[in-house]
Amino acid sequence: MTGTDLLYVAAIKFKWQKDEKTYDYFIPADLTVKIGDKVVVETTRGETTVEVMNIKAGSDKAQKSILRVVEPEVANGEQA
């Protein structure tokens, strides 16, 4: 890896967490991820949806990558 091959990392938080601890996951080069996005990650218990709390330029703790971004739900139209 060269100096230009920087891997960005998302600090994520699980919805069941009561504290402010975050976990680092690599952001794949083909994904655009922003703070506040919901993303899917792999855990020891399978895939789960989490929230991106921060974006960092690197991490020595990240071991896995984000799988995909969860697209926001679109309303089915206005109700009368």
mmCIF file of the N, C-alpha and C atoms, coordinates in Angstrom:
data_MODEL
# 
_entry.id   MODEL 
# 
loop_
_atom_site.group_PDB 
_atom_site.id 
_atom_site.type_symbol 
_atom_site.label_atom_id 
_atom_site.label_alt_id 
_atom_site.label_comp_id 
_atom_site.label_asym_id 
_atom_site.label_entity_id 
_atom_site.label_seq_id 
_atom_site.pdbx_PDB_ins_code 
_atom_site.Cartn_x 
_atom_site.Cartn_y 
_atom_site.Cartn_z 
_atom_site.occupancy 
_atom_site.B_iso_or_equiv 
_atom_site.pdbx_formal_charge 
_atom_site.auth_seq_id 
_atom_site.auth_comp_id 
_atom_site.auth_asym_id 
_atom_site.auth_atom_id 
_atom_site.pdbx_PDB_model_num 
ATOM 1   N N  . MET A 1 1  ? 0.850   -1.173  0.000  1.00 0.00 ? 1  MET A N  1 
ATOM 2   C CA . MET A 1 1  ? 0.000   0.000   0.000  1.00 0.00 ? 1  MET A CA 1 
ATOM 3   C C  . MET A 1 1  ? 0.895   1.236   0.000  1.00 0.00 ? 1  MET A C  1 
ATOM 4   N N  . THR A 1 2  ? 0.536   2.210   -0.840 1.00 0.00 ? 2  THR A N  1 
ATOM 5   C CA . THR A 1 2  ? 1.315   3.436   -0.886 1.00 0.00 ? 2  THR A CA 1 
ATOM 6   C C  . THR A 1 2  ? 0.645   4.497   -0.029 1.00 0.00 ? 2  THR A C  1 
ATOM 7   N N  . GLY A 1 3  ? 1.301   5.630   0.130  1.00 0.00 ? 3  GLY A N  1 
ATOM 8   C CA . GLY A 1 3  ? 0.757   6.721   0.921  1.00 0.00 ? 3  GLY A CA 1 
ATOM 9   C C  . GLY A 1 3  ? -0.547  7.269   0.366  1.00 0.00 ? 3  GLY A C  1 
ATOM 10  N N  . THR A 1 4  ? -0.800  7.054   -0.943 1.00 0.00 ? 4  THR A N  1 
ATOM 11  C CA . THR A 1 4  ? -2.035  7.548   -1.551 1.00 0.00 ? 4  THR A CA 1 
ATOM 12  C C  . THR A 1 4  ? -3.187  6.561   -1.397 1.00 0.00 ? 4  THR A C  1 
ATOM 13  N N  . ASP A 1 5  ? -2.928  5.369   -0.941 1.00 0.00 ? 5  ASP A N  1 
ATOM 14  C CA . ASP A 1 5  ? -3.961  4.349   -0.761 1.00 0.00 ? 5  ASP A CA 1 
ATOM 15  C C  . ASP A 1 5  ? -4.562  4.415   0.639  1.00 0.00 ? 5  ASP A C  1 
ATOM 16  N N  . LEU A 1 6  ? -4.970  5.601   1.052  1.00 0.00 ? 6  LEU A N  1 
ATOM 17  C CA . LEU A 1 6  ? -5.496  5.804   2.389  1.00 0.00 ? 6  LEU A CA 1 
ATOM 18  C C  . LEU A 1 6  ? -6.858  5.134   2.541  1.00 0.00 ? 6  LEU A C  1 
ATOM 19  N N  . LEU A 1 7  ? -7.010  4.338   3.573  1.00 0.00 ? 7  LEU A N  1 
ATOM 20  C CA . LEU A 1 7  ? -8.286  3.692   3.851  1.00 0.00 ? 7  LEU A CA 1 
ATOM 21  C C  . LEU A 1 7  ? -9.022  4.479   4.920  1.00 0.00 ? 7  LEU A C  1 
ATOM 22  N N  . TYR A 1 8  ? -10.165 5.017   4.532  1.00 0.00 ? 8  TYR A N  1 
ATOM 23  C CA . TYR A 1 8  ? -10.966 5.747   5.514  1.00 0.00 ? 8  TYR A CA 1 
ATOM 24  C C  . TYR A 1 8  ? -11.726 4.760   6.378  1.00 0.00 ? 8  TYR A C  1 
ATOM 25  N N  . VAL A 1 9  ? -12.029 5.201   7.583  1.00 0.00 ? 9  VAL A N  1 
ATOM 26  C CA . VAL A 1 9  ? -12.662 4.348   8.578  1.00 0.00 ? 9  VAL A CA 1 
ATOM 27  C C  . VAL A 1 9  ? -13.877 5.071   9.142  1.00 0.00 ? 9  VAL A C  1 
ATOM 28  N N  . ALA A 1 10 ? -14.948 4.315   9.335  1.00 0.00 ? 10 ALA A N  1 
ATOM 29  C CA . ALA A 1 10 ? -16.145 4.856   9.977  1.00 0.00 ? 10 ALA A CA 1 
ATOM 30  C C  . ALA A 1 10 ? -16.183 4.366   11.417 1.00 0.00 ? 10 ALA A C  1 
ATOM 31  N N  . ALA A 1 11 ? -16.361 5.302   12.334 1.00 0.00 ? 11 ALA A N  1 
ATOM 32  C CA . ALA A 1 11 ? -16.592 4.945   13.739 1.00 0.00 ? 11 ALA A CA 1 
ATOM 33  C C  . ALA A 1 11 ? -18.093 4.754   13.867 1.00 0.00 ? 11 ALA A C  1 
ATOM 34  N N  . ILE A 1 12 ? -18.527 3.536   14.191 1.00 0.00 ? 12 ILE A N  1 
ATOM 35  C CA . ILE A 1 12 ? -19.956 3.232   14.227 1.00 0.00 ? 12 ILE A CA 1 
ATOM 36  C C  . ILE A 1 12 ? -20.405 2.948   15.657 1.00 0.00 ? 12 ILE A C  1 
ATOM 37  N N  . LYS A 1 13 ? -21.702 3.075   15.858 1.00 0.00 ? 13 LYS A N  1 
ATOM 38  C CA . LYS A 1 13 ? -22.291 2.794   17.163 1.00 0.00 ? 13 LYS A CA 1 
ATOM 39  C C  . LYS A 1 13 ? -23.484 1.870   16.964 1.00 0.00 ? 13 LYS A C  1 
ATOM 40  N N  . PHE A 1 14 ? -23.539 0.831   17.787 1.00 0.00 ? 14 PHE A N  1 
ATOM 41  C CA . PHE A 1 14 ? -24.664 -0.090  17.739 1.00 0.00 ? 14 PHE A CA 1 
ATOM 42  C C  . PHE A 1 14 ? -25.862 0.513   18.460 1.00 0.00 ? 14 PHE A C  1 
ATOM 43  N N  . LYS A 1 15 ? -27.082 0.265   17.945 1.00 0.00 ? 15 LYS A N  1 
ATOM 44  C CA . LYS A 1 15 ? -28.274 0.898   18.513 1.00 0.00 ? 15 LYS A CA 1 
ATOM 45  C C  . LYS A 1 15 ? -28.563 0.449   19.938 1.00 0.00 ? 15 LYS A C  1 
ATOM 46  N N  . TRP A 1 16 ? -28.070 -0.693  20.363 1.00 0.00 ? 16 TRP A N  1 
ATOM 47  C CA . TRP A 1 16 ? -28.317 -1.184  21.720 1.00 0.00 ? 16 TRP A CA 1 
ATOM 48  C C  . TRP A 1 16 ? -27.353 -0.595  22.743 1.00 0.00 ? 16 TRP A C  1 
ATOM 49  N N  . GLN A 1 17 ? -26.316 0.113   22.265 1.00 0.00 ? 17 GLN A N  1 
ATOM 50  C CA . GLN A 1 17 ? -25.311 0.661   23.174 1.00 0.00 ? 17 GLN A CA 1 
ATOM 51  C C  . GLN A 1 17 ? -25.860 1.811   24.004 1.00 0.00 ? 17 GLN A C  1 
ATOM 52  N N  . LYS A 1 18 ? -25.546 1.815   25.268 1.00 0.00 ? 18 LYS A N  1 
ATOM 53  C CA . LYS A 1 18 ? -25.947 2.896   26.164 1.00 0.00 ? 18 LYS A CA 1 
ATOM 54  C C  . LYS A 1 18 ? -24.826 3.918   26.351 1.00 0.00 ? 18 LYS A C  1 
ATOM 55  N N  . ASP A 1 19 ? -23.569 3.527   26.072 1.00 0.00 ? 19 ASP A N  1 
ATOM 56  C CA . ASP A 1 19 ? -22.436 4.437   26.251 1.00 0.00 ? 19 ASP A CA 1 
ATOM 57  C C  . ASP A 1 19 ? -22.044 5.065   24.912 1.00 0.00 ? 19 ASP A C  1 
ATOM 58  N N  . GLU A 1 20 ? -20.986 5.819   24.913 1.00 0.00 ? 20 GLU A N  1 
ATOM 59  C CA . GLU A 1 20 ? -20.533 6.528   23.718 1.00 0.00 ? 20 GLU A CA 1 
ATOM 60  C C  . GLU A 1 20 ? -19.433 5.791   22.956 1.00 0.00 ? 20 GLU A C  1 
ATOM 61  N N  . LYS A 1 21 ? -19.145 4.541   23.315 1.00 0.00 ? 21 LYS A N  1 
ATOM 62  C CA . LYS A 1 21 ? -18.092 3.768   22.658 1.00 0.00 ? 21 LYS A CA 1 
ATOM 63  C C  . LYS A 1 21 ? -18.442 3.536   21.190 1.00 0.00 ? 21 LYS A C  1 
ATOM 64  N N  . THR A 1 22 ? -17.441 3.629   20.337 1.00 0.00 ? 22 THR A N  1 
ATOM 65  C CA . THR A 1 22 ? -17.636 3.345   18.921 1.00 0.00 ? 22 THR A CA 1 
ATOM 66  C C  . THR A 1 22 ? -16.685 2.236   18.481 1.00 0.00 ? 22 THR A C  1 
ATOM 67  N N  . TYR A 1 23 ? -16.992 1.645   17.347 1.00 0.00 ? 23 TYR A N  1 
ATOM 68  C CA . TYR A 1 23 ? -16.180 0.580   16.765 1.00 0.00 ? 23 TYR A CA 1 
ATOM 69  C C  . TYR A 1 23 ? -15.809 0.999   15.354 1.00 0.00 ? 23 TYR A C  1 
ATOM 70  N N  . ASP A 1 24 ? -14.581 0.703   14.945 1.00 0.00 ? 24 ASP A N  1 
ATOM 71  C CA . ASP A 1 24 ? -14.078 1.138   13.647 1.00 0.00 ? 24 ASP A CA 1 
ATOM 72  C C  . ASP A 1 24 ? -14.264 0.067   12.581 1.00 0.00 ? 24 ASP A C  1 
ATOM 73  N N  . TYR A 1 25 ? -14.801 0.491   11.432 1.00 0.00 ? 25 TYR A N  1 
ATOM 74  C CA . TYR A 1 25 ? -14.971 -0.366  10.258 1.00 0.00 ? 25 TYR A CA 1 
ATOM 75  C C  . TYR A 1 25 ? -14.420 0.379   9.052  1.00 0.00 ? 25 TYR A C  1 
ATOM 76  N N  . PHE A 1 26 ? -13.677 -0.335  8.190  1.00 0.00 ? 26 PHE A N  1 
ATOM 77  C CA . PHE A 1 26 ? -13.157 0.263   6.969  1.00 0.00 ? 26 PHE A CA 1 
ATOM 78  C C  . PHE A 1 26 ? -14.311 0.652   6.040  1.00 0.00 ? 26 PHE A C  1 
ATOM 79  N N  . ILE A 1 27 ? -14.121 1.756   5.311  1.00 0.00 ? 27 ILE A N  1 
ATOM 80  C CA . ILE A 1 27 ? -15.084 2.176   4.300  1.00 0.00 ? 27 ILE A CA 1 
ATOM 81  C C  . ILE A 1 27 ? -14.534 1.734   2.943  1.00 0.00 ? 27 ILE A C  1 
ATOM 82  N N  . PRO A 1 28 ? -15.219 0.817   2.242  1.00 0.00 ? 28 PRO A N  1 
ATOM 83  C CA . PRO A 1 28 ? -14.739 0.383   0.925  1.00 0.00 ? 28 PRO A CA 1 
ATOM 84  C C  . PRO A 1 28 ? -14.667 1.574   -0.036 1.00 0.00 ? 28 PRO A C  1 
ATOM 85  N N  . ALA A 1 29 ? -13.715 1.541   -0.952 1.00 0.00 ? 29 ALA A N  1 
ATOM 86  C CA . ALA A 1 29 ? -13.489 2.650   -1.882 1.00 0.00 ? 29 ALA A CA 1 
ATOM 87  C C  . ALA A 1 29 ? -14.710 2.952   -2.742 1.00 0.00 ? 29 ALA A C  1 
ATOM 88  N N  . ASP A 1 30 ? -15.561 1.959   -2.986 1.00 0.00 ? 30 ASP A N  1 
ATOM 89  C CA . ASP A 1 30 ? -16.726 2.174   -3.852 1.00 0.00 ? 30 ASP A CA 1 
ATOM 90  C C  . ASP A 1 30 ? -17.967 2.658   -3.097 1.00 0.00 ? 30 ASP A C  1 
ATOM 91  N N  . LEU A 1 31 ? -17.849 2.931   -1.788 1.00 0.00 ? 31 LEU A N  1 
ATOM 92  C CA . LEU A 1 31 ? -18.981 3.428   -1.002 1.00 0.00 ? 31 LEU A CA 1 
ATOM 93  C C  . LEU A 1 31 ? -18.764 4.881   -0.597 1.00 0.00 ? 31 LEU A C  1 
ATOM 94  N N  . THR A 1 32 ? -19.843 5.652   -0.621 1.00 0.00 ? 32 THR A N  1 
ATOM 95  C CA . THR A 1 32 ? -19.832 7.004   -0.081 1.00 0.00 ? 32 THR A CA 1 
ATOM 96  C C  . THR A 1 32 ? -20.598 6.961   1.226  1.00 0.00 ? 32 THR A C  1 
ATOM 97  N N  . VAL A 1 33 ? -19.924 7.265   2.310  1.00 0.00 ? 33 VAL A N  1 
ATOM 98  C CA . VAL A 1 33 ? -20.511 7.185   3.651  1.00 0.00 ? 33 VAL A CA 1 
ATOM 99  C C  . VAL A 1 33 ? -20.352 8.535   4.338  1.00 0.00 ? 33 VAL A C  1 
ATOM 100 N N  . LYS A 1 34 ? -21.444 8.998   4.971  1.00 0.00 ? 34 LYS A N  1 
ATOM 101 C CA . LYS A 1 34 ? -21.411 10.264  5.700  1.00 0.00 ? 34 LYS A CA 1 
ATOM 102 C C  . LYS A 1 34 ? -21.803 10.022  7.152  1.00 0.00 ? 34 LYS A C  1 
ATOM 103 N N  . ILE A 1 35 ? -21.417 10.951  8.018  1.00 0.00 ? 35 ILE A N  1 
ATOM 104 C CA . ILE A 1 35 ? -21.827 10.892  9.417  1.00 0.00 ? 35 ILE A CA 1 
ATOM 105 C C  . ILE A 1 35 ? -23.348 10.923  9.467  1.00 0.00 ? 35 ILE A C  1 
ATOM 106 N N  . GLY A 1 36 ? -23.935 10.042  10.271 1.00 0.00 ? 36 GLY A N  1 
ATOM 107 C CA . GLY A 1 36 ? -25.383 9.945   10.391 1.00 0.00 ? 36 GLY A CA 1 
ATOM 108 C C  . GLY A 1 36 ? -26.000 8.882   9.511  1.00 0.00 ? 36 GLY A C  1 
ATOM 109 N N  . ASP A 1 37 ? -25.252 8.382   8.518  1.00 0.00 ? 37 ASP A N  1 
ATOM 110 C CA . ASP A 1 37 ? -25.768 7.318   7.654  1.00 0.00 ? 37 ASP A CA 1 
ATOM 111 C C  . ASP A 1 37 ? -25.982 6.039   8.443  1.00 0.00 ? 37 ASP A C  1 
ATOM 112 N N  . LYS A 1 38 ? -26.944 5.259   8.016  1.00 0.00 ? 38 LYS A N  1 
ATOM 113 C CA . LYS A 1 38 ? -27.137 3.906   8.518  1.00 0.00 ? 38 LYS A CA 1 
ATOM 114 C C  . LYS A 1 38 ? -26.428 2.978   7.541  1.00 0.00 ? 38 LYS A C  1 
ATOM 115 N N  . VAL A 1 39 ? -25.607 2.083   8.082  1.00 0.00 ? 39 VAL A N  1 
ATOM 116 C CA . VAL A 1 39 ? -24.857 1.137   7.255  1.00 0.00 ? 39 VAL A CA 1 
ATOM 117 C C  . VAL A 1 39 ? -24.994 -0.266  7.835  1.00 0.00 ? 39 VAL A C  1 
ATOM 118 N N  . VAL A 1 40 ? -24.704 -1.261  7.004  1.00 0.00 ? 40 VAL A N  1 
ATOM 119 C CA . VAL A 1 40 ? -24.750 -2.653  7.435  1.00 0.00 ? 40 VAL A CA 1 
ATOM 120 C C  . VAL A 1 40 ? -23.328 -3.154  7.611  1.00 0.00 ? 40 VAL A C  1 
ATOM 121 N N  . VAL A 1 41 ? -23.069 -3.787  8.770  1.00 0.00 ? 41 VAL A N  1 
ATOM 122 C CA . VAL A 1 41 ? -21.765 -4.373  9.057  1.00 0.00 ? 41 VAL A CA 1 
ATOM 123 C C  . VAL A 1 41 ? -21.944 -5.829  9.475  1.00 0.00 ? 41 VAL A C  1 
ATOM 124 N N  . GLU A 1 42 ? -20.879 -6.588  9.350  1.00 0.00 ? 42 GLU A N  1 
ATOM 125 C CA . GLU A 1 42 ? -20.866 -7.986  9.774  1.00 0.00 ? 42 GLU A CA 1 
ATOM 126 C C  . GLU A 1 42 ? -20.353 -8.055  11.208 1.00 0.00 ? 42 GLU A C  1 
ATOM 127 N N  . THR A 1 43 ? -21.067 -8.787  12.051 1.00 0.00 ? 43 THR A N  1 
ATOM 128 C CA . THR A 1 43 ? -20.633 -9.018  13.425 1.00 0.00 ? 43 THR A CA 1 
ATOM 129 C C  . THR A 1 43 ? -20.564 -10.522 13.646 1.00 0.00 ? 43 THR A C  1 
ATOM 130 N N  . THR A 1 44 ? -20.164 -10.930 14.828 1.00 0.00 ? 44 THR A N  1 
ATOM 131 C CA . THR A 1 44 ? -20.103 -12.361 15.128 1.00 0.00 ? 44 THR A CA 1 
ATOM 132 C C  . THR A 1 44 ? -21.495 -12.988 15.127 1.00 0.00 ? 44 THR A C  1 
ATOM 133 N N  . ARG A 1 45 ? -22.525 -12.166 15.269 1.00 0.00 ? 45 ARG A N  1 
ATOM 134 C CA . ARG A 1 45 ? -23.918 -12.663 15.261 1.00 0.00 ? 45 ARG A CA 1 
ATOM 135 C C  . ARG A 1 45 ? -24.618 -12.441 13.931 1.00 0.00 ? 45 ARG A C  1 
ATOM 136 N N  . GLY A 1 46 ? -23.878 -12.045 12.915 1.00 0.00 ? 46 GLY A N  1 
ATOM 137 C CA . GLY A 1 46 ? -24.472 -11.817 11.600 1.00 0.00 ? 46 GLY A CA 1 
ATOM 138 C C  . GLY A 1 46 ? -24.485 -10.340 11.245 1.00 0.00 ? 46 GLY A C  1 
ATOM 139 N N  . GLU A 1 47 ? -25.201 -10.007 10.174 1.00 0.00 ? 47 GLU A N  1 
ATOM 140 C CA . GLU A 1 47 ? -25.268 -8.626  9.717  1.00 0.00 ? 47 GLU A CA 1 
ATOM 141 C C  . GLU A 1 47 ? -26.208 -7.811  10.596 1.00 0.00 ? 47 GLU A C  1 
ATOM 142 N N  . THR A 1 48 ? -25.856 -6.541  10.810 1.00 0.00 ? 48 THR A N  1 
ATOM 143 C CA . THR A 1 48 ? -26.702 -5.636  11.587 1.00 0.00 ? 48 THR A CA 1 
ATOM 144 C C  . THR A 1 48 ? -26.545 -4.216  11.061 1.00 0.00 ? 48 THR A C  1 
ATOM 145 N N  . THR A 1 49 ? -27.576 -3.414  11.270 1.00 0.00 ? 49 THR A N  1 
ATOM 146 C CA . THR A 1 49 ? -27.563 -2.017  10.848 1.00 0.00 ? 49 THR A CA 1 
ATOM 147 C C  . THR A 1 49 ? -27.077 -1.148  12.001 1.00 0.00 ? 49 THR A C  1 
ATOM 148 N N  . VAL A 1 50 ? -26.159 -0.238  11.691 1.00 0.00 ? 50 VAL A N  1 
ATOM 149 C CA . VAL A 1 50 ? -25.555 0.640   12.695 1.00 0.00 ? 50 VAL A CA 1 
ATOM 150 C C  . VAL A 1 50 ? -25.529 2.067   12.152 1.00 0.00 ? 50 VAL A C  1 
ATOM 151 N N  . GLU A 1 51 ? -25.188 3.026   13.020 1.00 0.00 ? 51 GLU A N  1 
ATOM 152 C CA . GLU A 1 51 ? -25.103 4.424   12.604 1.00 0.00 ? 51 GLU A CA 1 
ATOM 153 C C  . GLU A 1 51 ? -23.654 4.875   12.589 1.00 0.00 ? 51 GLU A C  1 
ATOM 154 N N  . VAL A 1 52 ? -23.302 5.643   11.556 1.00 0.00 ? 52 VAL A N  1 
ATOM 155 C CA . VAL A 1 52 ? -21.958 6.208   11.446 1.00 0.00 ? 52 VAL A CA 1 
ATOM 156 C C  . VAL A 1 52 ? -21.891 7.454   12.324 1.00 0.00 ? 52 VAL A C  1 
ATOM 157 N N  . MET A 1 53 ? -20.968 7.452   13.277 1.00 0.00 ? 53 MET A N  1 
ATOM 158 C CA . MET A 1 53 ? -20.813 8.557   14.217 1.00 0.00 ? 53 MET A CA 1 
ATOM 159 C C  . MET A 1 53 ? -19.676 9.502   13.828 1.00 0.00 ? 53 MET A C  1 
ATOM 160 N N  . ASN A 1 54 ? -18.681 8.981   13.089 1.00 0.00 ? 54 ASN A N  1 
ATOM 161 C CA . ASN A 1 54 ? -17.513 9.781   12.737 1.00 0.00 ? 54 ASN A CA 1 
ATOM 162 C C  . ASN A 1 54 ? -16.806 9.120   11.561 1.00 0.00 ? 54 ASN A C  1 
ATOM 163 N N  . ILE A 1 55 ? -16.065 9.912   10.810 1.00 0.00 ? 55 ILE A N  1 
ATOM 164 C CA . ILE A 1 55 ? -15.218 9.406   9.725  1.00 0.00 ? 55 ILE A CA 1 
ATOM 165 C C  . ILE A 1 55 ? -13.781 9.770   10.078 1.00 0.00 ? 55 ILE A C  1 
ATOM 166 N N  . LYS A 1 56 ? -12.888 8.782   9.992  1.00 0.00 ? 56 LYS A N  1 
ATOM 167 C CA . LYS A 1 56 ? -11.482 9.004   10.340 1.00 0.00 ? 56 LYS A CA 1 
ATOM 168 C C  . LYS A 1 56 ? -10.590 8.652   9.155  1.00 0.00 ? 56 LYS A C  1 
ATOM 169 N N  . ALA A 1 57 ? -9.380  9.190   9.169  1.00 0.00 ? 57 ALA A N  1 
ATOM 170 C CA . ALA A 1 57 ? -8.422  8.934   8.095  1.00 0.00 ? 57 ALA A CA 1 
ATOM 171 C C  . ALA A 1 57 ? -7.738  7.575   8.234  1.00 0.00 ? 57 ALA A C  1 
ATOM 172 N N  . GLY A 1 58 ? -7.911  6.894   9.350  1.00 0.00 ? 58 GLY A N  1 
ATOM 173 C CA . GLY A 1 58 ? -7.288  5.599   9.541  1.00 0.00 ? 58 GLY A CA 1 
ATOM 174 C C  . GLY A 1 58 ? -7.557  5.084   10.940 1.00 0.00 ? 58 GLY A C  1 
ATOM 175 N N  . SER A 1 59 ? -7.224  3.825   11.171 1.00 0.00 ? 59 SER A N  1 
ATOM 176 C CA . SER A 1 59 ? -7.417  3.214   12.487 1.00 0.00 ? 59 SER A CA 1 
ATOM 177 C C  . SER A 1 59 ? -6.556  1.973   12.596 1.00 0.00 ? 59 SER A C  1 
ATOM 178 N N  . ASP A 1 60 ? -6.034  1.761   13.791 1.00 0.00 ? 60 ASP A N  1 
ATOM 179 C CA . ASP A 1 60 ? -5.298  0.516   14.019 1.00 0.00 ? 60 ASP A CA 1 
ATOM 180 C C  . ASP A 1 60 ? -6.219  -0.544  14.634 1.00 0.00 ? 60 ASP A C  1 
ATOM 181 N N  . LYS A 1 61 ? -7.496  -0.205  14.831 1.00 0.00 ? 61 LYS A N  1 
ATOM 182 C CA . LYS A 1 61 ? -8.442  -1.152  15.433 1.00 0.00 ? 61 LYS A CA 1 
ATOM 183 C C  . LYS A 1 61 ? -9.426  -1.744  14.442 1.00 0.00 ? 61 LYS A C  1 
ATOM 184 N N  . ALA A 1 62 ? -9.595  -1.124  13.272 1.00 0.00 ? 62 ALA A N  1 
ATOM 185 C CA . ALA A 1 62 ? -10.537 -1.631  12.268 1.00 0.00 ? 62 ALA A CA 1 
ATOM 186 C C  . ALA A 1 62 ? -10.040 -2.960  11.716 1.00 0.00 ? 62 ALA A C  1 
ATOM 187 N N  . GLN A 1 63 ? -10.948 -3.916  11.610 1.00 0.00 ? 63 GLN A N  1 
ATOM 188 C CA . GLN A 1 63 ? -10.603 -5.227  11.065 1.00 0.00 ? 63 GLN A CA 1 
ATOM 189 C C  . GLN A 1 63 ? -11.542 -5.659  9.946  1.00 0.00 ? 63 GLN A C  1 
ATOM 190 N N  . LYS A 1 64 ? -12.755 -5.102  9.934  1.00 0.00 ? 64 LYS A N  1 
ATOM 191 C CA . LYS A 1 64 ? -13.749 -5.474  8.929  1.00 0.00 ? 64 LYS A CA 1 
ATOM 192 C C  . LYS A 1 64 ? -14.209 -4.236  8.190  1.00 0.00 ? 64 LYS A C  1 
ATOM 193 N N  . SER A 1 65 ? -14.880 -4.462  7.056  1.00 0.00 ? 65 SER A N  1 
ATOM 194 C CA . SER A 1 65 ? -15.373 -3.360  6.243  1.00 0.00 ? 65 SER A CA 1 
ATOM 195 C C  . SER A 1 65 ? -16.889 -3.254  6.326  1.00 0.00 ? 65 SER A C  1 
ATOM 196 N N  . ILE A 1 66 ? -17.379 -2.049  6.078  1.00 0.00 ? 66 ILE A N  1 
ATOM 197 C CA . ILE A 1 66 ? -18.819 -1.836  5.935  1.00 0.00 ? 66 ILE A CA 1 
ATOM 198 C C  . ILE A 1 66 ? -19.273 -2.614  4.715  1.00 0.00 ? 66 ILE A C  1 
ATOM 199 N N  . LEU A 1 67 ? -20.433 -3.265  4.804  1.00 0.00 ? 67 LEU A N  1 
ATOM 200 C CA . LEU A 1 67 ? -20.946 -4.053  3.688  1.00 0.00 ? 67 LEU A CA 1 
ATOM 201 C C  . LEU A 1 67 ? -21.727 -3.200  2.694  1.00 0.00 ? 67 LEU A C  1 
ATOM 202 N N  . ARG A 1 68 ? -22.606 -2.327  3.203  1.00 0.00 ? 68 ARG A N  1 
ATOM 203 C CA . ARG A 1 68 ? -23.406 -1.479  2.319  1.00 0.00 ? 68 ARG A CA 1 
ATOM 204 C C  . ARG A 1 68 ? -24.055 -0.354  3.127  1.00 0.00 ? 68 ARG A C  1 
ATOM 205 N N  . VAL A 1 69 ? -24.496 0.672   2.416  1.00 0.00 ? 69 VAL A N  1 
ATOM 206 C CA . VAL A 1 69 ? -25.231 1.781   3.018  1.00 0.00 ? 69 VAL A CA 1 
ATOM 207 C C  . VAL A 1 69 ? -26.711 1.450   2.918  1.00 0.00 ? 69 VAL A C  1 
ATOM 208 N N  . VAL A 1 70 ? -27.460 1.725   3.986  1.00 0.00 ? 70 VAL A N  1 
ATOM 209 C CA . VAL A 1 70 ? -28.908 1.521   3.977  1.00 0.00 ? 70 VAL A CA 1 
ATOM 210 C C  . VAL A 1 70 ? -29.536 2.769   3.371  1.00 0.00 ? 70 VAL A C  1 
ATOM 211 N N  . GLU A 1 71 ? -30.277 2.573   2.295  1.00 0.00 ? 71 GLU A N  1 
ATOM 212 C CA . GLU A 1 71 ? -30.931 3.708   1.641  1.00 0.00 ? 71 GLU A CA 1 
ATOM 213 C C  . GLU A 1 71 ? -32.107 4.177   2.485  1.00 0.00 ? 71 GLU A C  1 
ATOM 214 N N  . PRO A 1 72 ? -32.290 5.496   2.610  1.00 0.00 ? 72 PRO A N  1 
ATOM 215 C CA . PRO A 1 72 ? -33.427 5.998   3.387  1.00 0.00 ? 72 PRO A CA 1 
ATOM 216 C C  . PRO A 1 72 ? -34.740 5.558   2.746  1.00 0.00 ? 72 PRO A C  1 
ATOM 217 N N  . GLU A 1 73 ? -35.721 5.300   3.595  1.00 0.00 ? 73 GLU A N  1 
ATOM 218 C CA . GLU A 1 73 ? -37.029 4.889   3.078  1.00 0.00 ? 73 GLU A CA 1 
ATOM 219 C C  . GLU A 1 73 ? -37.712 6.094   2.450  1.00 0.00 ? 73 GLU A C  1 
ATOM 220 N N  . VAL A 1 74 ? -38.336 5.853   1.314  1.00 0.00 ? 74 VAL A N  1 
ATOM 221 C CA . VAL A 1 74 ? -39.050 6.908   0.618  1.00 0.00 ? 74 VAL A CA 1 
ATOM 222 C C  . VAL A 1 74 ? -40.535 6.780   0.947  1.00 0.00 ? 74 VAL A C  1 
ATOM 223 N N  . ALA A 1 75 ? -41.171 7.916   1.281  1.00 0.00 ? 75 ALA A N  1 
ATOM 224 C CA . ALA A 1 75 ? -42.595 7.896   1.592  1.00 0.00 ? 75 ALA A CA 1 
ATOM 225 C C  . ALA A 1 75 ? -43.381 7.437   0.366  1.00 0.00 ? 75 ALA A C  1 
ATOM 226 N N  . ASN A 1 76 ? -44.481 6.734   0.611  1.00 0.00 ? 76 ASN A N  1 
ATOM 227 C CA . ASN A 1 76 ? -45.313 6.198   -0.474 1.00 0.00 ? 76 ASN A CA 1 
ATOM 228 C C  . ASN A 1 76 ? -46.249 7.259   -1.052 1.00 0.00 ? 76 ASN A C  1 
ATOM 229 N N  . GLY A 1 77 ? -45.993 8.494   -0.785 1.00 0.00 ? 77 GLY A N  1 
ATOM 230 C CA . GLY A 1 77 ? -46.854 9.564   -1.292 1.00 0.00 ? 77 GLY A CA 1 
ATOM 231 C C  . GLY A 1 77 ? -47.672 10.164  -0.158 1.00 0.00 ? 77 GLY A C  1 
ATOM 232 N N  . GLU A 1 78 ? -48.320 11.243  -0.467 1.00 0.00 ? 78 GLU A N  1 
ATOM 233 C CA . GLU A 1 78 ? -49.116 11.928  0.537  1.00 0.00 ? 78 GLU A CA 1 
ATOM 234 C C  . GLU A 1 78 ? -50.457 11.233  0.732  1.00 0.00 ? 78 GLU A C  1 
ATOM 235 N N  . GLN A 1 79 ? -50.922 11.230  1.949  1.00 0.00 ? 79 GLN A N  1 
ATOM 236 C CA . GLN A 1 79 ? -52.228 10.663  2.218  1.00 0.00 ? 79 GLN A CA 1 
ATOM 237 C C  . GLN A 1 79 ? -53.223 11.792  2.379  1.00 0.00 ? 79 GLN A C  1 
ATOM 238 N N  . ALA A 1 80 ? -54.428 11.557  1.872  1.00 0.00 ? 80 ALA A N  1 
ATOM 239 C CA . ALA A 1 80 ? -55.471 12.596  1.959  1.00 0.00 ? 80 ALA A CA 1 
ATOM 240 C C  . ALA A 1 80 ? -56.139 12.610  3.302  1.00 0.00 ? 80 ALA A C  1 
# 
